[in-house]
Amino acid sequence: MLYMLLINAGEIGADGGAAECTPQDWMTFDKEVRDAGIMVDGHSLADLVTATTVKVGASGERTVTDGPFAESREVLGGYYVIDVPDLDAAIDWAARCPGSWGSGNVVIRPIADFGA
């Protein structure tokens, strides 16, 4: 079954990177996911200041704003799509992901299959 692991950034260090894990932690996790043969896709997202938000109202008016500016402290930093047998396996992989450590978190969402 396909699951998306949505990685929400935790604390940011003085250098602008993740404060609670190292780039080596990410490279190790990435290698483990690839070596396990479960990785379908995954990317780290660019700096959130490059984001654009689009919202379309009921009458079709379009509002485009710079940045995510959600009413949330969480910032989506990247994602993995993995192919594992069940939710328990997805939870195990999410717990191994450096993004779940400390103040970060990983949200697991099953990928819908509409049979198309």
N, C-alpha and C positions, 0 to 999 in steps of 0.2 A: 504494500500500500504506500502511496506517496504522501509524504508529510513535508510541510514547509516549516523550517525553524526560523522564526523572525527574531533577530538579535537586537535587543534594545540596549543602547549604550549605557554604561555605568558612569562612574566618576571619571572626569577628564583630568589628566595630569598637567603639569606646568608646560610640558612640551606639546600639548594638544592631543596626545594619544591617550589610550586607555590607561587609567591609573592602577588598575588592579590585575593586569596581566601584561605580558610582554609580546612583542611581535613573534618571538620564538614560540610562545604558547599557541598563537594562532597558526603558525606554520606546522607545528606538531599536530594540532587537531585536524587541520586541513589534510595533511598526509594520512592520518588515521582514517578519516572518512573516505578518502580516495582508495587507500589500500584495502579497506573493507568491501569495496565494490558497491557501496550503497549510494554514492553521490550521483545525483541526476543533474544538478545545477547549483550554482551558488556564486554570489558576488558580494564584495564589500561596496557599500555606497559611498559616493564622493561626499565631501564636506557639506553639511546641511545648509550652509549659506548659498549653495548652488541650486537648492530646491525651488520648485515653483508649484504652487497650489492652484488648482482649477476647481471652481464650484459653479454649478449651473442651477439657477433658481427655477421655481415652478413655471414661470412664464418664459423661460428659455434664456434669460439674461445671464451672461457669463461674467464671473468675477475671477480675475487672475491676480494672485499676489506672490511676492517673493517669499521664499522660505516656507517651512511647514507651519510654524507658529500655532501649533495645536495647543489646546489648553491642557498640556501634559508636560511632565518633566522627562518623559521617556522620548528618546530619539532613536528611530530605526536606523541601525548602522549597517545592516547587511542581512543576508539570508542564505540558507542552504535549502535545497530540495533533496530529500533523501528517500530511498526506496527500501523500506524495512517491513517486516512481517506484521507488526502491530504497534499500537500506541505505547506499550511498555518499552519496546525497543527504541521508539522515537524519544521517549523520556530519558532513557539511558544515554542516548547520544547528546541530547540537549544538556544533560547534567555534565557531560564531559567537555562541552563547548566553553571556551574561556569567557564568552559573552554572558554566561549564566553565573559567573563568579561575582562575589561582593555585591555591589549596588546595581549591577546589570541584571538582565533576565532574558530568557528565551521563551517566546510564545510558540506553541506547536499548533499548527492548523493542518488538518487533513486536506489534501487536494481533492476537490470535487470531481467525480467522474460522471459526465453526462452521456457517456457512450458514443461520443462523436468521433 
